[in-house]
Amino acid sequence: MSYNTGSREPGLDWKYHALPVLDVEAATAKIKEGEASHKFGPGELGMVSRCDTVQVASNAIMEDYMVSTSMDMGKNQKWHGWAIYDGHAGRDTAAVLSHSLIPYVERSLQSHHNSASSVDAFDATIISAFTTLDNDISSDGIAALSDARSHSEVQARLAPCYAGSCALLAMYNPAESVVHVAGVGDSRAVLGRPLATTGGSELTWTTIPLSSDQTPSNPTEAERVKALHPDEDGLITKRDGDCDRYVGIAVTRAFGDTRWKWSKDLLDICEKQYSGKPPPKNVLNPPYLEATPDVTSMEIQKGDFLIMASDGFWEHLSSEAAVHALGLWVDAVKTGELGKRGGGKATAVGGGPALVDKAEGISFWEPWKVSPECFVVEDDNAATHLVKNAFGGNQRQLFTGVMTVDSPTSKTMRDDVTVQVIFFDDI
């Protein structure tokens, strides 16, 4: 009997056995493993014509989840929801959200629509659904410490408390052609809207933000959390090569993350009896985090598109750059002018001609940003197109390099990425 779990054909030629060297075609194929596209018939879902999605893992077990589903609002009203749940410190909280957040929102909105509630109460209804689920997660974890029947049950119920997750939910009402966006954390939604240029049919695009990043880098959020803890210094810190952090975490609002919500006494029980982690040293007066979403509503116009993505995408493209990149893709698809994959003139990272047969040294000390002059338009899936450009575009050594690496090294270069693109016009 013989076996080898690492190689089917062992030999002396070990080079590249751990990782193959990816060219543009192979790096693109790696992205395309996680892509999907769905087209809607006329009137099937209001003005929606198409939805393109992609997920690219960096963690060994991806911590992002995404959802697309019909929503029952009661009184024969059918909406549609798209969601991204970007987990951190594990996927457990995000898994709970993928299972229950939309049902919680449905329940709340059905009550809203079946009552004489005012329009002003709509946002509060969505906020209540978000915070109720977060409170239920936390309460169940606390209850497990006293009423669970086994150690394994405690661990299962504490899992979504130990981990954390952002949440981004877009709800489309086809009857009124309105999209409502609710967000907790640093996933982002932006709307691209076409504008005819003066004197011609050529289109430009305007960027309409539908969410705000709830991070300590956002001045509004920074002031908000400082006001909640006015007697504490050093709430927000930054180290070289890292993002701003609020008492050690990169977001100011999140589901789960009870290390920033529970008392030290409670966390001591979790640590000593159930292998939980202690609170960060600068957590003195919890809670610091909450799952209260910002809610935005926008009337949709023909030709609009909606980009939803986790922060691993937005680290490398601004909202305006993403809308510009997708506008280029829309134009190319409509004119049948997608480029040849891997074609065009490659550039070096930061500009200038690409090196030939020589590796570029690329620093990943800070997240790179890709500018429009580096964009390529060569993929038939809009979400894949966006990720390829976020990961370098025609800076081919950057693109192939960050796609060659796997976990855990990939975490120094890129995060898990989820992108959903919804088109409100024929594509």
N, C-alpha and C positions, 0 to 999 in steps of 0.2 A: 504493500500500500504506500502511495506517495501523494503528496499534495504541496501546492505552493500558492498561497492566497495573494501573492504580489505579482506573479508573472506566469503566463501560460507557457512561455518558451524561454527559460533562463539561459543566459550566455554571458560572454565577456563584453559584449557591446552595450554597456550600461548607459552611455551618454544619451540624454533626452528621454530616458525611460520614465523619470518622474514626471516631467512636463514636456510636451511637444512644443516646438517653436511655431507659433501661429503667424500666418500671413494674414492679409486683410480678408481674404475669402474665408479662412478658417475662423478668424476672430468674429467675423459677422455671423457665421454659422452658429457659433457659441451663443451669441445674443438671440438668434432666431429660434433656438430651442425653446425659449420661453415666450414666444409671441403668439398672438391670435388676432383674428379679425372677424367681425360680424357685420353684415349689411342688413338694413331694415327696408322693408318694402314701403311704397308710398302710403302715408297715413298710418302705418303700423305703430309708430311711436311718435306721434306729432311730427315735428320737423327733423327728428333724428334720422340720419341716413346711414351712419356707419360708426362703429366703435373699434378702434385698434388698441391693443394692449401688449405689454411686454414686461417680464420680470427677469432680472439678472441677479443671481446670488453672489454675495461675497462671503458671507458666513457659511460654514460647513453645512449648517441647517438654516435655510433662509428664515428670517424673522418677520418678513412682510407677508401680508395677506391682502387680496383684493376681491371685491364683490361687485357683481352686476345683477340686479334682480328687480322684478316687479314689486311694487309696494301697494298694499290695499289700504286706502284711506277711508273706506266706508262710504255708504251712500252711492255705490257704484262708481266711485272715483278710483282710477288706477294711475298711479305715478310710477316712475322708474328711479331706482337709486343706484349710484356707483360709489364705491367706498375704497379707501386705502387705509390699512392698519399697519403702521410701521412700528414693529416691536423693538424693544431693546432689553438687554440683560436677559435674553431668552425670548421665545415666541409665545409663551403661555398666555399673557394678557391679550396679545393680538388675536390669538385663537379664540378666546372668549368673545371678543368684539365681533369677529367674523361670524360667530354663531348667534349673537344676541343683540347687538346694538341696533340694527335696523328693526327687528321685532319690537324692541323697547320704544323706538321712535314711532313705529306704526301705531302701537297701542296709545301713545300719548296724542298723536295727531287725530286718530279716530275719535277720541274723546273731545278734542278741540272742535272738529268738524261737526260732531253730533250735538254740540251745545251752542249756546248763543254767545260764545266767546268773541271778543273783539279781535280785529286784525292785529292790534298791538300785542295781543297775548300769544301770537303765533311763535315768535322767537322764544318767549319764555317757555312754551310747551316743549320745543326742541331741547332747550337748555335743561329742562327738568328730566327729560329722558336720558340725556348724557350723564348728568350728575347722579341720577337714581341708580343707573347701572354701576357706576364707579363705587357708590356707597354700598351697593349690594355685594360687590366683589370684596370690599374691605370688611364688611360686617360678617360675611360668611367665613372669611379667614380667621377673624377673631373668635367667632363661635366654634370653629373647628377645634380650637385649643381646649375647649371644655366638653363638647358634645360628640366629638368624633369617636367611632368605635374601634379604630385601629390607627397605628402609626402611619400606615400607608394612606389612609383616608385624610389624615392631617396634611401630609405632604401634597396630596392631590388638590386639596382645597386652598393651601397656601401658595401653590405655584403661580396663579395669576396675581397674587399680592406681591410676591417677591419680584417678578418681572414688571415691565411697564410697556406702554404703547401710546403712540400718537393715533389720532383718528381724523380722517377727512371724509366727509359724506356730502355728496351732491345729489339732490332730489329734484327731478324734473316733472313738472306738472304740464302735460301736453295740452290739456284743455285751455290753459291760460298762457302757454308758452313761456313759463317762468321757471328758472332754476334757483333753488335755495341751497346754499352751501353752509355747512357747519364744520368747524375745525377746532381740534385740540392738538397742540404741539407744533411741529415744524414741517409737516407735509403742506403742500401749497396747491391752490387752484387758480388758474388765470384763464380769462376769456380773450380770444383773438377775434377782432371784428374788422371786416374789410372796409376800406375807405377808398373810393374812386379818386385818383389823382386828377389834377386840373387838366382838362383837355384831352383825356384819353381813356381807354379801357383798362390800362394797367392799374393794378391794385396795390395799395399799401395797407398795413395792418396796424390797428391800435391795440394796446394792451390794457385790459381791464382787470385789476386784481379782485379776486373773489374771496380771498382769505388773507390773514396776516400771520407772519411767523411769530409764534409764541416762544421766543428765546430771549436770553439776556442781552443779545446783540440788538434787539429791537428796543429803541429808547423808550417807547410807550410802556412796553412790558417791564423794562428795567425800573422805571419810576413806580409802576404799580406794585411790584414785589418789595421794593424798598419801603414803600408806604405801609405795607403789611407788617414789616419788621423794622420799625424806625430806630430801635435801640441796638441793632446789630450791625457791626462794621464788617467789611469784607464779604458781603453776600455774593458779589459778582467778582470773579477772578479770571485771569487769562494767563496761560503759560505759552511760551514760544512753541509754535507748531500745533497749537490746540485752539479750539473755539472758546468763546466766552462761556463761562460756566456759572451757574447759580447754585450755591451751596453744593458744588461738585457735579451737577448734572447739566446737560446741554439744553434742556427745555424748561420753560416756566409753568407749563401745564401738561398733565398726562394722566392717563388711566393707570391704575395699579401703583407701582413705585411706593409701596407703603413704608419703605425706609425713610421717606421724606414726609410721611403722614402720621405714623404711629408714634406713641410715646416710647421713651427709652426702656421703660420697664417691660412693655409688651414685646419689644424687639429683643430684649435680653432673654425672655422665655423662648422665643423662636430660635435664637442663636444657640442657646445651651441645650435645648431639648430636641430641636428639629432642624439643625444644621443651617439655620438662617444666617444671613450676613448682619453684622452690627450696623448701626446708623453711621453715616459719614461723620467725621470728627466735628465739622462745623454746623451740624444740625443740632440746634440748641432748643428751639421753641417751635416744634411742629404744630400744625401742618404747614408745609411750604408749597406743596403742589395741589392742584385741583383739576377737575375735568370739566370745567365750565367752557363751553365753546363760544366762539364768535360766530354769529349768524349773518349771512349776507344774501340778499335776493336780487335777481337781475332778470329783466325781460329779455328773452332771446329774439334775435333777428335772423333772418335768412342769411346764410353765409358764415355765421359765427362758428367757432370751434372752441371746445373746452379742453384744456390740458390739466390733468391731475397727476401729481407725482410726489413720491416720497423725497425726503431731503437729500438722499444720495444722488439724486439728479440735479437738484437746485444748487448744490455745492459748486457745480461746474458751469451752469448756464444761468444768466439772469432771466427774469420773466420776459423782458423785452426781447432778449436774444432768442429765447425759446419760441416766442410767437413769430419772430422774423424767420427762424429756421423752418417752422411749420408752414408759414406763408410761401416760402420758396418751394416746399414739397407740394403744396396744393397746386401752385402754378405749373410745376413740372408734370404732375399727374394729369392735369386737365389738358395739357398740350402734348402729352406722350413723350416727354423729354427727360425721363430719368436717365442719369448717367450710368456709365459702365462701372460696376463695382471694382474699386481699387484703381480706377483710372484717374485722369487729371494729374495736376502737378502737386506732388507732395511738398510739404514745408517742414522745416525743423520746428521743434517746440520753441515758442517765443518769436517765431518769424525767421525769415531767411531761407535759403535753399536747403533741402533735406540732404543729410549726409548719405553717401553711397558706400555700401559695404563697410560701414563703421557705426558702432553703437553710439547713440546719443546718451550722455549722462543727464538724467532727469531727476530733479529734486522733488520729493513728495512731502517735504517738511510742511508746506501749506497746500491746501486744495487748489488745484489749477483751475483757471477760468478759460473758457473757449470763446473767442470773439468771432463775429460773422464772417470775416475774411477767410476763416478756416473751415467754413461749412461745406459739406458735400451733400449731393442729392442723388442717391443711388439705390435706395431700398424701397420696396413696394408697401411696407408697413410703416405707418406714420410714427408709431411709438418706437419702433426699432430705429428709424431715421433720427429721432430726437436723441436716443441714447448714444448712437454712434457719434453724433456731433458733440454731445456732452463729454464723451470720452476721447475727444481729440479731433474728429473730423479728418481733414487732410493732413494733420500732424500724425502721419501713419505710424511712426515709431512709438508715439505716446499711445495711440489707440491699440496697436497690437501688443504693446508691452503690458498695459493694464488688463487686457483680456487674457493674456497668457497665464498670469499668476493665479493661484488658487489660495484658499484659506489655509493658514492664517495670514500669510504675507499680503494677500489682497486687501485686508482691512487697513493696511497703511496707505493704500492707493485709492480705494473706492469702497463705498458702502453697498449694502443691498439696495437695489433700485427697482421701483415699480412705477410704470407710466401707463395712464389710460388717456386716450384721446377720443373725444366725442364730437362728431361733425353734425351740424345742423343745416346741411345742404347736400346736394348730390355730389358724390366724389367717385 
